[in-house]
Amino acid sequence: MNTVATQFLDARGLNCPLPILRTKKALNGMAAGETLSILSTDPGSVKDMQAFCKQTRNELVASNANAGEFEFFIRKA
């Protein structure tokens, strides 16, 4: 993947709603256009991140699943 993140968030081991809450907090401290990379082990985070981005108008640039870990790249609006 060629997506370069400006900041990283490790939300592995956290269950809903903590990955979304930590994502929201991280994005609040970022400038528009910056990209946040999130790692999560919560399977529910896949739908949660999609809904969060749609609701907040941030862009879900990419998402990947690999061996029980989920990686998301969100560009702040």
PyMOL Python script that loads the backbone (N, CA, C, O; Angstrom):
from pymol import cmd

cmd.read_pdbstr("""\
ATOM      1  N   MET A   1       0.841  -1.181   0.000  1.00  0.00           N
ATOM      2  CA  MET A   1       0.000   0.000   0.000  1.00  0.00           C
ATOM      3  C   MET A   1       0.883   1.240   0.000  1.00  0.00           C
ATOM      4  O   MET A   1       1.893   1.284   0.703  1.00  0.00           O
ATOM      5  N   ASN A   2       0.515   2.235  -0.774  1.00  0.00           N
ATOM      6  CA  ASN A   2       1.297   3.459  -0.897  1.00  0.00           C
ATOM      7  C   ASN A   2       0.803   4.587   0.000  1.00  0.00           C
ATOM      8  O   ASN A   2       1.306   5.707  -0.090  1.00  0.00           O
ATOM      9  N   THR A   3      -0.165   4.317   0.856  1.00  0.00           N
ATOM     10  CA  THR A   3      -0.696   5.352   1.735  1.00  0.00           C
ATOM     11  C   THR A   3       0.306   5.658   2.831  1.00  0.00           C
ATOM     12  O   THR A   3       0.759   4.757   3.537  1.00  0.00           O
ATOM     13  N   VAL A   4       0.653   6.931   2.973  1.00  0.00           N
ATOM     14  CA  VAL A   4       1.591   7.353   4.000  1.00  0.00           C
ATOM     15  C   VAL A   4       0.812   8.065   5.098  1.00  0.00           C
ATOM     16  O   VAL A   4       0.095   9.031   4.836  1.00  0.00           O
ATOM     17  N   ALA A   5       0.958   7.584   6.317  1.00  0.00           N
ATOM     18  CA  ALA A   5       0.231   8.167   7.444  1.00  0.00           C
ATOM     19  C   ALA A   5       1.055   9.255   8.103  1.00  0.00           C
ATOM     20  O   ALA A   5       2.280   9.168   8.186  1.00  0.00           O
ATOM     21  N   THR A   6       0.363  10.279   8.568  1.00  0.00           N
ATOM     22  CA  THR A   6       0.983  11.356   9.322  1.00  0.00           C
ATOM     23  C   THR A   6       1.102  10.963  10.787  1.00  0.00           C
ATOM     24  O   THR A   6       2.083  11.297  11.453  1.00  0.00           O
ATOM     25  N   GLN A   7       0.088  10.244  11.286  1.00  0.00           N
ATOM     26  CA  GLN A   7       0.069   9.779  12.672  1.00  0.00           C
ATOM     27  C   GLN A   7      -0.398   8.336  12.725  1.00  0.00           C
ATOM     28  O   GLN A   7      -1.037   7.838  11.798  1.00  0.00           O
ATOM     29  N   PHE A   8      -0.066   7.671  13.828  1.00  0.00           N
ATOM     30  CA  PHE A   8      -0.411   6.267  14.020  1.00  0.00           C
ATOM     31  C   PHE A   8      -1.167   6.093  15.326  1.00  0.00           C
ATOM     32  O   PHE A   8      -0.879   6.762  16.318  1.00  0.00           O
ATOM     33  N   LEU A   9      -2.141   5.184  15.314  1.00  0.00           N
ATOM     34  CA  LEU A   9      -2.919   4.863  16.505  1.00  0.00           C
ATOM     35  C   LEU A   9      -2.965   3.350  16.643  1.00  0.00           C
ATOM     36  O   LEU A   9      -3.418   2.649  15.737  1.00  0.00           O
ATOM     37  N   ASP A  10      -2.495   2.850  17.780  1.00  0.00           N
ATOM     38  CA  ASP A  10      -2.546   1.415  18.059  1.00  0.00           C
ATOM     39  C   ASP A  10      -3.748   1.155  18.965  1.00  0.00           C
ATOM     40  O   ASP A  10      -3.697   1.431  20.164  1.00  0.00           O
ATOM     41  N   ALA A  11      -4.818   0.630  18.399  1.00  0.00           N
ATOM     42  CA  ALA A  11      -6.031   0.324  19.166  1.00  0.00           C
ATOM     43  C   ALA A  11      -6.208  -1.182  19.310  1.00  0.00           C
ATOM     44  O   ALA A  11      -7.315  -1.655  19.570  1.00  0.00           O
ATOM     45  N   ARG A  12      -5.132  -1.933  19.144  1.00  0.00           N
ATOM     46  CA  ARG A  12      -5.211  -3.390  19.290  1.00  0.00           C
ATOM     47  C   ARG A  12      -5.542  -3.739  20.734  1.00  0.00           C
ATOM     48  O   ARG A  12      -5.020  -3.132  21.669  1.00  0.00           O
ATOM     49  N   GLY A  13      -6.412  -4.723  20.901  1.00  0.00           N
ATOM     50  CA  GLY A  13      -6.806  -5.163  22.236  1.00  0.00           C
ATOM     51  C   GLY A  13      -7.959  -4.360  22.822  1.00  0.00           C
ATOM     52  O   GLY A  13      -8.459  -4.695  23.897  1.00  0.00           O
ATOM     53  N   LEU A  14      -8.387  -3.312  22.138  1.00  0.00           N
ATOM     54  CA  LEU A  14      -9.497  -2.494  22.619  1.00  0.00           C
ATOM     55  C   LEU A  14     -10.785  -2.919  21.925  1.00  0.00           C
ATOM     56  O   LEU A  14     -10.784  -3.242  20.737  1.00  0.00           O
ATOM     57  N   ASN A  15     -11.872  -2.917  22.669  1.00  0.00           N
ATOM     58  CA  ASN A  15     -13.170  -3.274  22.100  1.00  0.00           C
ATOM     59  C   ASN A  15     -14.039  -2.039  21.948  1.00  0.00           C
ATOM     60  O   ASN A  15     -13.795  -1.004  22.568  1.00  0.00           O
ATOM     61  N   CYS A  16     -15.060  -2.171  21.110  1.00  0.00           N
ATOM     62  CA  CYS A  16     -16.005  -1.106  20.843  1.00  0.00           C
ATOM     63  C   CYS A  16     -16.529  -0.539  22.169  1.00  0.00           C
ATOM     64  O   CYS A  16     -16.881  -1.308  23.064  1.00  0.00           O
ATOM     65  N   PRO A  17     -16.586   0.755  22.307  1.00  0.00           N
ATOM     66  CA  PRO A  17     -16.389   1.806  21.318  1.00  0.00           C
ATOM     67  C   PRO A  17     -15.003   2.445  21.356  1.00  0.00           C
ATOM     68  O   PRO A  17     -14.783   3.467  20.706  1.00  0.00           O
ATOM     69  N   LEU A  18     -14.060   1.859  22.109  1.00  0.00           N
ATOM     70  CA  LEU A  18     -12.763   2.514  22.304  1.00  0.00           C
ATOM     71  C   LEU A  18     -11.975   2.795  21.029  1.00  0.00           C
ATOM     72  O   LEU A  18     -11.389   3.873  20.933  1.00  0.00           O
ATOM     73  N   PRO A  19     -11.921   1.895  20.035  1.00  0.00           N
ATOM     74  CA  PRO A  19     -11.176   2.254  18.814  1.00  0.00           C
ATOM     75  C   PRO A  19     -11.718   3.517  18.140  1.00  0.00           C
ATOM     76  O   PRO A  19     -10.942   4.344  17.661  1.00  0.00           O
ATOM     77  N   ILE A  20     -13.045   3.669  18.102  1.00  0.00           N
ATOM     78  CA  ILE A  20     -13.637   4.860  17.479  1.00  0.00           C
ATOM     79  C   ILE A  20     -13.360   6.096  18.326  1.00  0.00           C
ATOM     80  O   ILE A  20     -13.025   7.152  17.789  1.00  0.00           O
ATOM     81  N   LEU A  21     -13.494   5.978  19.628  1.00  0.00           N
ATOM     82  CA  LEU A  21     -13.248   7.137  20.500  1.00  0.00           C
ATOM     83  C   LEU A  21     -11.802   7.610  20.408  1.00  0.00           C
ATOM     84  O   LEU A  21     -11.540   8.813  20.378  1.00  0.00           O
ATOM     85  N   ARG A  22     -10.866   6.670  20.363  1.00  0.00           N
ATOM     86  CA  ARG A  22      -9.444   7.038  20.244  1.00  0.00           C
ATOM     87  C   ARG A  22      -9.159   7.624  18.862  1.00  0.00           C
ATOM     88  O   ARG A  22      -8.346   8.539  18.727  1.00  0.00           O
ATOM     89  N   THR A  23      -9.828   7.094  17.841  1.00  0.00           N
ATOM     90  CA  THR A  23      -9.671   7.634  16.485  1.00  0.00           C
ATOM     91  C   THR A  23     -10.159   9.072  16.438  1.00  0.00           C
ATOM     92  O   THR A  23      -9.486   9.945  15.892  1.00  0.00           O
ATOM     93  N   LYS A  24     -11.326   9.315  17.010  1.00  0.00           N
ATOM     94  CA  LYS A  24     -11.886  10.660  17.026  1.00  0.00           C
ATOM     95  C   LYS A  24     -10.957  11.635  17.741  1.00  0.00           C
ATOM     96  O   LYS A  24     -10.731  12.749  17.267  1.00  0.00           O
ATOM     97  N   LYS A  25     -10.425  11.216  18.875  1.00  0.00           N
ATOM     98  CA  LYS A  25      -9.513  12.065  19.647  1.00  0.00           C
ATOM     99  C   LYS A  25      -8.243  12.372  18.845  1.00  0.00           C
ATOM    100  O   LYS A  25      -7.769  13.508  18.835  1.00  0.00           O
ATOM    101  N   ALA A  26      -7.699  11.357  18.177  1.00  0.00           N
ATOM    102  CA  ALA A  26      -6.480  11.551  17.384  1.00  0.00           C
ATOM    103  C   ALA A  26      -6.738  12.506  16.219  1.00  0.00           C
ATOM    104  O   ALA A  26      -5.923  13.387  15.945  1.00  0.00           O
ATOM    105  N   LEU A  27      -7.874  12.332  15.532  1.00  0.00           N
ATOM    106  CA  LEU A  27      -8.196  13.192  14.397  1.00  0.00           C
ATOM    107  C   LEU A  27      -8.418  14.639  14.823  1.00  0.00           C
ATOM    108  O   LEU A  27      -8.101  15.563  14.074  1.00  0.00           O
ATOM    109  N   ASN A  28      -8.963  14.839  16.025  1.00  0.00           N
ATOM    110  CA  ASN A  28      -9.191  16.204  16.518  1.00  0.00           C
ATOM    111  C   ASN A  28      -7.889  16.991  16.637  1.00  0.00           C
ATOM    112  O   ASN A  28      -7.894  18.217  16.536  1.00  0.00           O
ATOM    113  N   GLY A  29      -6.782  16.298  16.850  1.00  0.00           N
ATOM    114  CA  GLY A  29      -5.492  16.960  16.980  1.00  0.00           C
ATOM    115  C   GLY A  29      -4.722  17.087  15.679  1.00  0.00           C
ATOM    116  O   GLY A  29      -3.563  17.504  15.676  1.00  0.00           O
ATOM    117  N   MET A  30      -5.358  16.732  14.579  1.00  0.00           N
ATOM    118  CA  MET A  30      -4.674  16.742  13.288  1.00  0.00           C
ATOM    119  C   MET A  30      -5.222  17.846  12.390  1.00  0.00           C
ATOM    120  O   MET A  30      -6.340  18.326  12.580  1.00  0.00           O
ATOM    121  N   ALA A  31      -4.420  18.235  11.417  1.00  0.00           N
ATOM    122  CA  ALA A  31      -4.836  19.246  10.434  1.00  0.00           C
ATOM    123  C   ALA A  31      -5.549  18.562   9.271  1.00  0.00           C
ATOM    124  O   ALA A  31      -5.324  17.382   9.002  1.00  0.00           O
ATOM    125  N   ALA A  32      -6.404  19.309   8.590  1.00  0.00           N
ATOM    126  CA  ALA A  32      -7.108  18.791   7.417  1.00  0.00           C
ATOM    127  C   ALA A  32      -6.099  18.292   6.388  1.00  0.00           C
ATOM    128  O   ALA A  32      -5.088  18.944   6.127  1.00  0.00           O
ATOM    129  N   GLY A  33      -6.384  17.133   5.811  1.00  0.00           N
ATOM    130  CA  GLY A  33      -5.506  16.552   4.798  1.00  0.00           C
ATOM    131  C   GLY A  33      -4.501  15.565   5.345  1.00  0.00           C
ATOM    132  O   GLY A  33      -3.918  14.798   4.579  1.00  0.00           O
ATOM    133  N   GLU A  34      -4.280  15.562   6.658  1.00  0.00           N
ATOM    134  CA  GLU A  34      -3.361  14.598   7.251  1.00  0.00           C
ATOM    135  C   GLU A  34      -4.038  13.233   7.319  1.00  0.00           C
ATOM    136  O   GLU A  34      -5.265  13.138   7.331  1.00  0.00           O
ATOM    137  N   THR A  35      -3.222  12.175   7.363  1.00  0.00           N
ATOM    138  CA  THR A  35      -3.742  10.815   7.355  1.00  0.00           C
ATOM    139  C   THR A  35      -3.365  10.090   8.641  1.00  0.00           C
ATOM    140  O   THR A  35      -2.222  10.143   9.095  1.00  0.00           O
ATOM    141  N   LEU A  36      -4.365   9.407   9.221  1.00  0.00           N
ATOM    142  CA  LEU A  36      -4.182   8.630  10.446  1.00  0.00           C
ATOM    143  C   LEU A  36      -4.238   7.153  10.100  1.00  0.00           C
ATOM    144  O   LEU A  36      -5.151   6.707   9.406  1.00  0.00           O
ATOM    145  N   SER A  37      -3.259   6.391  10.584  1.00  0.00           N
ATOM    146  CA  SER A  37      -3.249   4.939  10.429  1.00  0.00           C
ATOM    147  C   SER A  37      -3.686   4.342  11.758  1.00  0.00           C
ATOM    148  O   SER A  37      -3.144   4.689  12.806  1.00  0.00           O
ATOM    149  N   ILE A  38      -4.669   3.440  11.717  1.00  0.00           N
ATOM    150  CA  ILE A  38      -5.186   2.809  12.927  1.00  0.00           C
ATOM    151  C   ILE A  38      -5.036   1.300  12.805  1.00  0.00           C
ATOM    152  O   ILE A  38      -5.368   0.720  11.772  1.00  0.00           O
ATOM    153  N   LEU A  39      -4.538   0.666  13.857  1.00  0.00           N
ATOM    154  CA  LEU A  39      -4.497  -0.789  13.948  1.00  0.00           C
ATOM    155  C   LEU A  39      -5.493  -1.215  15.004  1.00  0.00           C
ATOM    156  O   LEU A  39      -5.511  -0.653  16.100  1.00  0.00           O
ATOM    157  N   SER A  40      -6.329  -2.208  14.690  1.00  0.00           N
ATOM    158  CA  SER A  40      -7.346  -2.684  15.616  1.00  0.00           C
ATOM    159  C   SER A  40      -7.462  -4.194  15.525  1.00  0.00           C
ATOM    160  O   SER A  40      -7.186  -4.784  14.480  1.00  0.00           O
ATOM    161  N   THR A  41      -7.874  -4.823  16.631  1.00  0.00           N
ATOM    162  CA  THR A  41      -8.151  -6.256  16.617  1.00  0.00           C
ATOM    163  C   THR A  41      -9.646  -6.520  16.794  1.00  0.00           C
ATOM    164  O   THR A  41     -10.068  -7.676  16.819  1.00  0.00           O
ATOM    165  N   ASP A  42     -10.441  -5.474  16.915  1.00  0.00           N
ATOM    166  CA  ASP A  42     -11.888  -5.600  17.098  1.00  0.00           C
ATOM    167  C   ASP A  42     -12.558  -5.778  15.737  1.00  0.00           C
ATOM    168  O   ASP A  42     -12.538  -4.852  14.927  1.00  0.00           O
ATOM    169  N   PRO A  43     -13.154  -6.952  15.461  1.00  0.00           N
ATOM    170  CA  PRO A  43     -13.804  -7.173  14.165  1.00  0.00           C
ATOM    171  C   PRO A  43     -14.911  -6.153  13.877  1.00  0.00           C
ATOM    172  O   PRO A  43     -15.167  -5.840  12.714  1.00  0.00           O
ATOM    173  N   GLY A  44     -15.560  -5.640  14.901  1.00  0.00           N
ATOM    174  CA  GLY A  44     -16.603  -4.647  14.717  1.00  0.00           C
ATOM    175  C   GLY A  44     -16.085  -3.319  14.226  1.00  0.00           C
ATOM    176  O   GLY A  44     -16.853  -2.487  13.743  1.00  0.00           O
ATOM    177  N   SER A  45     -14.786  -3.113  14.344  1.00  0.00           N
ATOM    178  CA  SER A  45     -14.216  -1.827  13.932  1.00  0.00           C
ATOM    179  C   SER A  45     -14.307  -1.618  12.418  1.00  0.00           C
ATOM    180  O   SER A  45     -14.240  -0.480  11.953  1.00  0.00           O
ATOM    181  N   VAL A  46     -14.458  -2.699  11.640  1.00  0.00           N
ATOM    182  CA  VAL A  46     -14.556  -2.559  10.189  1.00  0.00           C
ATOM    183  C   VAL A  46     -15.799  -1.734   9.831  1.00  0.00           C
ATOM    184  O   VAL A  46     -15.699  -0.736   9.116  1.00  0.00           O
ATOM    185  N   LYS A  47     -16.955  -2.148  10.325  1.00  0.00           N
ATOM    186  CA  LYS A  47     -18.184  -1.394  10.055  1.00  0.00           C
ATOM    187  C   LYS A  47     -18.185  -0.068  10.806  1.00  0.00           C
ATOM    188  O   LYS A  47     -18.689   0.935  10.301  1.00  0.00           O
ATOM    189  N   ASP A  48     -17.621  -0.063  12.014  1.00  0.00           N
ATOM    190  CA  ASP A  48     -17.590   1.166  12.816  1.00  0.00           C
ATOM    191  C   ASP A  48     -16.810   2.267  12.114  1.00  0.00           C
ATOM    192  O   ASP A  48     -17.255   3.414  12.077  1.00  0.00           O
ATOM    193  N   MET A  49     -15.656   1.931  11.559  1.00  0.00           N
ATOM    194  CA  MET A  49     -14.828   2.949  10.891  1.00  0.00           C
ATOM    195  C   MET A  49     -15.525   3.480   9.636  1.00  0.00           C
ATOM    196  O   MET A  49     -15.453   4.673   9.341  1.00  0.00           O
ATOM    197  N   GLN A  50     -16.197   2.595   8.901  1.00  0.00           N
ATOM    198  CA  GLN A  50     -16.932   3.029   7.712  1.00  0.00           C
ATOM    199  C   GLN A  50     -18.037   4.008   8.104  1.00  0.00           C
ATOM    200  O   GLN A  50     -18.193   5.057   7.480  1.00  0.00           O
ATOM    201  N   ALA A  51     -18.796   3.664   9.132  1.00  0.00           N
ATOM    202  CA  ALA A  51     -19.892   4.524   9.585  1.00  0.00           C
ATOM    203  C   ALA A  51     -19.362   5.836  10.159  1.00  0.00           C
ATOM    204  O   ALA A  51     -19.939   6.898   9.928  1.00  0.00           O
ATOM    205  N   PHE A  52     -18.259   5.757  10.909  1.00  0.00           N
ATOM    206  CA  PHE A  52     -17.652   6.949  11.499  1.00  0.00           C
ATOM    207  C   PHE A  52     -17.220   7.923  10.410  1.00  0.00           C
ATOM    208  O   PHE A  52     -17.479   9.123  10.507  1.00  0.00           O
ATOM    209  N   CYS A  53     -16.565   7.412   9.381  1.00  0.00           N
ATOM    210  CA  CYS A  53     -16.087   8.281   8.300  1.00  0.00           C
ATOM    211  C   CYS A  53     -17.245   8.903   7.534  1.00  0.00           C
ATOM    212  O   CYS A  53     -17.189  10.078   7.170  1.00  0.00           O
ATOM    213  N   LYS A  54     -18.284   8.133   7.291  1.00  0.00           N
ATOM    214  CA  LYS A  54     -19.452   8.662   6.587  1.00  0.00           C
ATOM    215  C   LYS A  54     -20.109   9.767   7.411  1.00  0.00           C
ATOM    216  O   LYS A  54     -20.509  10.801   6.876  1.00  0.00           O
ATOM    217  N   GLN A  55     -20.215   9.534   8.714  1.00  0.00           N
ATOM    218  CA  GLN A  55     -20.874  10.490   9.604  1.00  0.00           C
ATOM    219  C   GLN A  55     -20.055  11.768   9.783  1.00  0.00           C
ATOM    220  O   GLN A  55     -20.617  12.861   9.856  1.00  0.00           O
ATOM    221  N   THR A  56     -18.731  11.634   9.854  1.00  0.00           N
ATOM    222  CA  THR A  56     -17.864  12.787  10.130  1.00  0.00           C
ATOM    223  C   THR A  56     -17.294  13.413   8.861  1.00  0.00           C
ATOM    224  O   THR A  56     -16.626  14.445   8.920  1.00  0.00           O
ATOM    225  N   ARG A  57     -17.561  12.784   7.706  1.00  0.00           N
ATOM    226  CA  ARG A  57     -17.080  13.255   6.401  1.00  0.00           C
ATOM    227  C   ARG A  57     -15.558  13.195   6.260  1.00  0.00           C
ATOM    228  O   ARG A  57     -14.987  13.853   5.390  1.00  0.00           O
ATOM    229  N   ASN A  58     -14.905  12.407   7.116  1.00  0.00           N
ATOM    230  CA  ASN A  58     -13.497  12.109   6.906  1.00  0.00           C
ATOM    231  C   ASN A  58     -13.437  10.992   5.864  1.00  0.00           C
ATOM    232  O   ASN A  58     -14.401  10.245   5.697  1.00  0.00           O
ATOM    233  N   GLU A  59     -12.314  10.877   5.168  1.00  0.00           N
ATOM    234  CA  GLU A  59     -12.201   9.906   4.080  1.00  0.00           C
ATOM    235  C   GLU A  59     -11.507   8.634   4.550  1.00  0.00           C
ATOM    236  O   GLU A  59     -10.375   8.677   5.032  1.00  0.00           O
ATOM    237  N   LEU A  60     -12.193   7.502   4.407  1.00  0.00           N
ATOM    238  CA  LEU A  60     -11.571   6.204   4.648  1.00  0.00           C
ATOM    239  C   LEU A  60     -10.800   5.859   3.383  1.00  0.00           C
ATOM    240  O   LEU A  60     -11.372   5.369   2.410  1.00  0.00           O
ATOM    241  N   VAL A  61      -9.503   6.117   3.407  1.00  0.00           N
ATOM    242  CA  VAL A  61      -8.663   5.964   2.226  1.00  0.00           C
ATOM    243  C   VAL A  61      -8.460   4.490   1.899  1.00  0.00           C
ATOM    244  O   VAL A  61      -8.498   4.098   0.733  1.00  0.00           O
ATOM    245  N   ALA A  62      -8.244   3.672   2.930  1.00  0.00           N
ATOM    246  CA  ALA A  62      -8.001   2.242   2.715  1.00  0.00           C
ATOM    247  C   ALA A  62      -8.260   1.486   4.003  1.00  0.00           C
ATOM    248  O   ALA A  62      -8.173   2.043   5.098  1.00  0.00           O
ATOM    249  N   SER A  63      -8.580   0.211   3.858  1.00  0.00           N
ATOM    250  CA  SER A  63      -8.684  -0.683   5.012  1.00  0.00           C
ATOM    251  C   SER A  63      -8.226  -2.063   4.587  1.00  0.00           C
ATOM    252  O   SER A  63      -8.473  -2.499   3.463  1.00  0.00           O
ATOM    253  N   ASN A  64      -7.556  -2.742   5.500  1.00  0.00           N
ATOM    254  CA  ASN A  64      -7.019  -4.074   5.237  1.00  0.00           C
ATOM    255  C   ASN A  64      -7.250  -4.959   6.444  1.00  0.00           C
ATOM    256  O   ASN A  64      -7.298  -4.478   7.576  1.00  0.00           O
ATOM    257  N   ALA A  65      -7.392  -6.243   6.203  1.00  0.00           N
ATOM    258  CA  ALA A  65      -7.484  -7.234   7.274  1.00  0.00           C
ATOM    259  C   ALA A  65      -6.383  -8.252   7.057  1.00  0.00           C
ATOM    260  O   ALA A  65      -6.161  -8.716   5.939  1.00  0.00           O
ATOM    261  N   ASN A  66      -5.681  -8.601   8.159  1.00  0.00           N
ATOM    262  CA  ASN A  66      -4.591  -9.555   8.048  1.00  0.00           C
ATOM    263  C   ASN A  66      -4.425 -10.275   9.384  1.00  0.00           C
ATOM    264  O   ASN A  66      -4.024  -9.664  10.375  1.00  0.00           O
ATOM    265  N   ALA A  67      -4.727 -11.559   9.413  1.00  0.00           N
ATOM    266  CA  ALA A  67      -4.519 -12.411  10.584  1.00  0.00           C
ATOM    267  C   ALA A  67      -5.151 -11.824  11.848  1.00  0.00           C
ATOM    268  O   ALA A  67      -4.515 -11.775  12.900  1.00  0.00           O
ATOM    269  N   GLY A  68      -6.392 -11.385  11.738  1.00  0.00           N
ATOM    270  CA  GLY A  68      -7.089 -10.885  12.913  1.00  0.00           C
ATOM    271  C   GLY A  68      -6.793  -9.447  13.285  1.00  0.00           C
ATOM    272  O   GLY A  68      -7.307  -8.944  14.285  1.00  0.00           O
ATOM    273  N   GLU A  69      -5.972  -8.783  12.494  1.00  0.00           N
ATOM    274  CA  GLU A  69      -5.702  -7.354  12.706  1.00  0.00           C
ATOM    275  C   GLU A  69      -6.287  -6.569  11.541  1.00  0.00           C
ATOM    276  O   GLU A  69      -6.247  -6.992  10.386  1.00  0.00           O
ATOM    277  N   PHE A  70      -6.825  -5.422  11.888  1.00  0.00           N
ATOM    278  CA  PHE A  70      -7.453  -4.562  10.891  1.00  0.00           C
ATOM    279  C   PHE A  70      -6.706  -3.243  10.862  1.00  0.00           C
ATOM    280  O   PHE A  70      -6.423  -2.652  11.904  1.00  0.00           O
ATOM    281  N   GLU A  71      -6.390  -2.787   9.658  1.00  0.00           N
ATOM    282  CA  GLU A  71      -5.659  -1.537   9.483  1.00  0.00           C
ATOM    283  C   GLU A  71      -6.515  -0.580   8.667  1.00  0.00           C
ATOM    284  O   GLU A  71      -7.078  -0.952   7.638  1.00  0.00           O
ATOM    285  N   PHE A  72      -6.604   0.654   9.140  1.00  0.00           N
ATOM    286  CA  PHE A  72      -7.403   1.682   8.468  1.00  0.00           C
ATOM    287  C   PHE A  72      -6.546   2.912   8.233  1.00  0.00           C
ATOM    288  O   PHE A  72      -5.693   3.259   9.050  1.00  0.00           O
ATOM    289  N   PHE A  73      -6.784   3.561   7.115  1.00  0.00           N
ATOM    290  CA  PHE A  73      -6.150   4.850   6.824  1.00  0.00           C
ATOM    291  C   PHE A  73      -7.276   5.862   6.624  1.00  0.00           C
ATOM    292  O   PHE A  73      -8.094   5.729   5.714  1.00  0.00           O
ATOM    293  N   ILE A  74      -7.302   6.870   7.489  1.00  0.00           N
ATOM    294  CA  ILE A  74      -8.349   7.895   7.423  1.00  0.00           C
ATOM    295  C   ILE A  74      -7.701   9.249   7.189  1.00  0.00           C
ATOM    296  O   ILE A  74      -6.801   9.656   7.924  1.00  0.00           O
ATOM    297  N   ARG A  75      -8.173   9.947   6.149  1.00  0.00           N
ATOM    298  CA  ARG A  75      -7.709  11.298   5.851  1.00  0.00           C
ATOM    299  C   ARG A  75      -8.693  12.284   6.456  1.00  0.00           C
ATOM    300  O   ARG A  75      -9.895  12.231   6.193  1.00  0.00           O
ATOM    301  N   LYS A  76      -8.154  13.194   7.281  1.00  0.00           N
ATOM    302  CA  LYS A  76      -9.016  14.161   7.939  1.00  0.00           C
ATOM    303  C   LYS A  76      -9.566  15.159   6.936  1.00  0.00           C
ATOM    304  O   LYS A  76      -8.845  15.682   6.086  1.00  0.00           O
ATOM    305  N   ALA A  77     -10.867  15.409   7.058  1.00  0.00           N
ATOM    306  CA  ALA A  77     -11.535  16.363   6.162  1.00  0.00           C
ATOM    307  C   ALA A  77     -11.177  17.790   6.532  1.00  0.00           C
ATOM    308  O   ALA A  77     -11.645  18.730   5.890  1.00  0.00           O
TER     309      ALA A  77
END
""", "prot")
cmd.dss("prot")
cmd.show_as("cartoon", "prot")
cmd.util.cbc("prot")
cmd.orient("prot")
